Amino acid sequence: MKSEGKLEITDELLLYHVNWSMTNIDRENRLLPLRTPIFKGLFGWRLMFTTQKQLPYLSQVKTLEDLKNIIFIQGEDWPDTFILRDNDLTVATAQDFESLFVMLDKGRGQLFPRSLLEIESEKNFYEKKIDLVVLPQLMLKYQSPIYFFFNKDNPEIAKAVNEGLKVMRKSGEFDELFFKYNGDFIKNSHLHDKIIIELKNNQLPKLTPVDDKSLWLSLDQVP
């Protein structure tokens, strides 16, 4: 799942009723966002691919300062690339998704962060091609909401969906569905065994509901 990539706001896209994507300032200016993080922020919970040969060195990495000696691998236009750089981390990029795994395999970077919702399926696929492992001791965490976006010419549709989301949140159905479809990914990540390094996200629009704790998954909710 490569949702981090650049969402081109084309005339064709503006004809659609709804899309979903990671938010940024441009998307919120040109489209109509519903500011309910539909994955409760999990796309900002980042486990990291590396290779077996890098593990002895990376096993000593435990702090943000340690990470400043590491080269990260990300897509060229991904919002995550700018988030990492805003935290003074070094990032090597490529446009093609497959090329990112080639870069990791060839040692052009040491860590390739992926959301915990993506990393399991990608590991199952790419470990057949390269010497791929998940760094066991660390996770990056930053606020990175994915929203439903609507064409601004269809506010009535956005309003109806927003009302539905409010009802689901109030009844508990939203969280019930969230854990039904994402609970195994969370459980399999063994988050309580990891050092969690929190990063700032300067890419967030000003209206992001960062203070509404009910919208975001917290570690206290992790089994």
C-alpha positions as CSV (number, residue, x, y, z in Angstrom):
1,M,0.0,0.0,0.0
2,K,1.7,3.2,-1.2
3,S,-0.6,5.9,0.1
4,E,2.3,8.2,1.1
5,G,2.9,9.1,-2.5
6,K,2.0,12.4,-4.0
7,L,-1.7,12.9,-4.6
8,E,-1.9,14.8,-7.9
9,I,-4.9,17.3,-7.6
10,T,-5.9,17.1,-11.3
11,D,-9.1,18.2,-12.9
12,E,-10.1,14.5,-13.2
13,L,-9.6,14.0,-9.5
14,L,-11.7,17.0,-8.7
15,L,-14.6,15.3,-10.5
16,Y,-14.7,12.4,-8.0
17,H,-17.0,12.6,-5.0
18,V,-14.5,11.1,-2.4
19,N,-10.9,10.0,-2.1
20,W,-8.8,9.2,0.9
21,S,-5.2,10.2,1.5
22,M,-2.6,11.5,4.0
23,T,-3.3,15.1,4.6
24,N,-1.2,18.1,3.8
25,I,-1.8,21.9,3.3
26,D,-2.2,21.7,-0.5
27,R,-4.8,18.9,-0.3
28,E,-6.8,20.7,2.3
29,N,-6.8,23.9,0.3
30,R,-8.0,22.3,-2.9
31,L,-10.3,19.6,-1.5
32,L,-12.8,19.4,1.4
33,P,-11.3,17.2,4.2
34,L,-13.2,15.4,6.9
35,R,-10.8,15.8,9.8
36,T,-11.4,12.4,11.3
37,P,-8.2,10.3,11.0
38,I,-9.8,7.1,9.6
39,F,-6.8,5.0,10.7
40,K,-6.5,6.8,14.0
41,G,-3.0,8.0,13.1
42,L,-1.5,4.6,12.5
43,F,0.2,5.6,9.2
44,G,2.5,7.7,11.4
45,W,3.4,4.6,13.5
46,R,6.5,3.5,11.6
47,L,8.4,0.2,11.8
48,M,11.5,0.0,9.8
49,F,12.9,-2.4,7.2
50,T,16.6,-3.1,7.1
51,T,18.8,-6.0,6.0
52,Q,20.3,-8.8,8.1
53,K,23.8,-7.5,7.4
54,Q,22.9,-4.1,8.9
55,L,21.4,-5.5,12.1
56,P,24.7,-5.7,14.2
57,Y,25.3,-2.0,13.6
58,L,21.7,-0.9,14.0
59,S,21.2,-2.9,17.2
60,Q,23.0,0.0,19.0
61,V,20.6,2.6,17.7
62,K,18.3,3.8,20.4
63,T,17.8,7.5,20.3
64,L,16.9,10.3,17.8
65,E,20.6,11.4,18.0
66,D,21.7,7.9,17.0
67,L,19.3,8.1,14.0
68,K,21.1,11.2,12.7
69,N,24.0,8.9,11.7
70,I,21.6,6.8,9.6
71,I,20.5,7.2,6.0
72,F,16.7,6.6,5.6
73,I,15.1,5.5,2.3
74,Q,11.7,7.0,1.2
75,G,9.8,8.0,-1.9
76,E,10.8,11.3,-3.4
77,D,7.4,13.0,-3.0
78,W,6.2,11.3,0.1
79,P,5.1,13.6,3.0
80,D,7.1,11.3,5.2
81,T,10.3,12.3,3.4
82,F,9.8,15.9,4.5
83,I,8.8,14.9,8.0
84,L,12.1,13.0,8.4
85,R,14.1,15.9,7.0
86,D,12.4,18.3,9.3
87,N,13.7,16.2,12.2
88,D,17.3,16.6,10.8
89,L,17.4,13.0,9.5
90,T,19.1,12.1,6.2
91,V,16.9,10.7,3.5
92,A,17.8,9.1,0.2
93,T,14.9,9.0,-2.3
94,A,13.7,7.4,-5.5
95,Q,10.5,7.8,-7.5
96,D,9.8,4.2,-8.2
97,F,8.6,2.1,-5.2
98,E,10.5,-1.1,-6.3
99,S,13.7,0.9,-6.4
100,L,13.5,1.7,-2.7
101,F,14.0,-2.0,-1.8
102,V,16.8,-2.2,-4.3
103,M,18.5,0.8,-2.6
104,L,18.1,-0.9,0.8
105,D,19.5,-4.2,-0.6
106,K,22.5,-2.4,-2.1
107,G,23.3,-0.5,1.1
108,R,22.4,3.0,-0.2
109,G,20.5,3.5,3.0
110,Q,20.1,1.5,6.3
111,L,16.4,2.0,7.2
112,F,13.2,2.1,5.2
113,P,10.3,3.1,7.5
114,R,6.8,1.8,6.7
115,S,3.6,2.1,8.6
116,L,2.7,-0.9,10.7
117,L,-0.4,-1.4,8.5
118,E,1.8,-2.0,5.5
119,I,5.0,-3.6,6.7
120,E,3.8,-7.2,7.2
121,S,2.4,-7.7,3.7
122,E,5.4,-5.9,2.1
123,K,7.8,-8.1,4.1
124,N,6.0,-11.3,3.0
125,F,6.4,-10.2,-0.6
126,Y,9.9,-8.6,-0.8
127,E,11.7,-11.0,1.5
128,K,11.6,-13.4,-1.3
129,K,13.7,-11.0,-3.4
130,I,16.1,-9.4,-0.9
131,D,17.6,-10.0,2.5
132,L,14.8,-8.1,4.3
133,V,14.1,-7.9,8.1
134,V,12.3,-5.5,10.4
135,L,14.4,-3.6,12.9
136,P,13.2,-5.2,16.2
137,Q,13.9,-2.5,18.8
138,L,12.6,0.8,17.4
139,M,9.5,2.5,16.1
140,L,9.1,6.0,14.8
141,K,5.9,7.8,15.7
142,Y,4.5,11.1,14.4
143,Q,1.0,12.5,13.8
144,S,0.0,11.7,10.2
145,P,-3.7,11.5,9.7
146,I,-5.4,10.0,6.7
147,Y,-8.7,11.7,5.8
148,F,-11.6,11.3,3.5
149,F,-11.4,14.2,0.9
150,F,-14.4,15.5,-1.1
151,N,-14.8,17.7,-4.0
152,K,-15.7,21.2,-2.7
153,D,-18.7,21.2,-5.1
154,N,-20.3,18.4,-3.1
155,P,-20.4,19.6,0.5
156,E,-23.7,17.8,1.0
157,I,-22.0,14.5,0.5
158,A,-19.2,15.4,2.9
159,K,-21.7,16.6,5.5
160,A,-23.6,13.3,5.3
161,V,-20.5,11.2,5.7
162,N,-19.3,13.4,8.5
163,E,-22.6,12.9,10.4
164,G,-22.3,9.2,9.9
165,L,-18.7,9.2,11.3
166,K,-19.9,11.1,14.3
167,V,-22.7,8.6,15.0
168,M,-20.2,5.7,14.6
169,R,-17.7,7.3,17.0
170,K,-20.3,8.1,19.6
171,S,-21.7,4.5,19.5
172,G,-18.3,2.9,19.6
173,E,-18.8,1.3,16.2
174,F,-16.0,3.2,14.7
175,D,-13.4,1.9,17.1
176,E,-15.0,-1.6,16.9
177,L,-14.5,-1.7,13.1
178,F,-11.0,-0.2,13.5
179,F,-9.7,-2.9,15.8
180,K,-11.6,-5.6,13.8
181,Y,-9.6,-4.9,10.7
182,N,-6.4,-3.5,12.2
183,G,-6.0,-5.2,15.5
184,D,-3.9,-8.1,14.2
185,F,-1.4,-5.7,12.6
186,I,-1.1,-3.8,15.9
187,K,-0.7,-7.0,18.0
188,N,1.8,-8.5,15.6
189,S,4.0,-5.4,15.9
190,H,4.8,-6.0,19.6
191,L,4.8,-2.3,20.3
192,H,5.3,-2.6,24.1
193,D,8.7,-4.2,23.4
194,K,10.0,-1.3,21.4
195,I,11.7,2.0,22.0
196,I,9.4,4.6,20.5
197,I,10.9,7.8,19.1
198,E,8.5,10.6,18.5
199,L,9.1,13.0,15.7
200,K,7.6,16.4,15.0
201,N,5.4,16.8,11.9
202,N,5.7,20.4,10.5
203,Q,3.6,19.3,7.5
204,L,0.4,19.3,9.4
205,P,-2.2,21.9,8.5
206,K,-3.2,24.2,11.3
207,L,-6.7,22.8,11.6
208,T,-5.5,19.2,12.3
209,P,-7.3,18.1,15.5
210,V,-4.1,17.1,17.4
211,D,-5.6,17.8,20.8
212,D,-8.6,15.6,20.4
213,K,-7.3,12.4,22.0
214,S,-10.4,10.4,21.1
215,L,-9.4,10.6,17.4
216,W,-6.0,9.0,17.8
217,L,-4.8,5.6,18.8
218,S,-2.7,5.7,22.0
219,L,-0.3,3.1,23.4
220,D,-2.7,2.6,26.3
221,Q,-5.2,1.1,23.8
222,V,-2.6,-1.4,22.5
223,P,-3.1,-4.9,23.8
